[in-house]
């Protein structure tokens, strides 16, 4: 075999090696992507208003609105993206002072320091102590941007979000049988429904008190997990 043929063989082997490496990397990246969390959200309700952002008793203070959302999280990095879009009809005082807003509210935030299988709210380290504790499949917190009909709103808003055992009943109340939740109760562990998931977004502004000022409280009743790491299970 002459030198030119030897060179061609060597080049062909090198090309095949590089192609094989690229193929392996592509497969690895695709497998990694498939293991990421991809969660679709629907059937949102707007909870309370600026004066009472938790509306524990439900009823007229909790209203169904149009909207959808999506949560994406990288299992390897614990980071991702939280997005939601809801339609405000001008009947609920949220966001800030003035007339109740009307229009399409877009929320987009970074999902930072995401934790899997953690208890949120209550006395836990993540969430809001003004809600009862509930086991969360995923939860996180971080900055979030708001736009109303394309116009940017407050820049210092943050969000605490979770995909967790449902707290809200059909009428919007947080209730165990006849007992409506109150932060004054000694036992707040009996309000979560392990057979249903819901996604909660608590959007807040800094306040002078101990607790942040909640300006938007959204709960998505429909949670569809379309991508998750292998071996993870959740309520259907």
Buried (B, 14 or more C-beta within 10 A) or exposed (E): EEEEEEEEEEEEEEEEEEEEEEEEEEEEEEEEEEBBBBBBBBBBBBBBBBEEBBBBBBEEBBBEBEBBBBBBBBBEEBBBEBBBBBEBEEEBBBBEEEEBBEBBBBBBBBBBEBBBEBBBBBEBEBBBBBBBBBBBBBBBBBEBBBBBEEEEBEEEBBBBBBBBBBBBBEEBBBBBEEEBBEEEBEEBBEBBBEEBBBBBBBBBBEEEEEEBBBBBBBBBBBBEBEBBEEEBEEEE
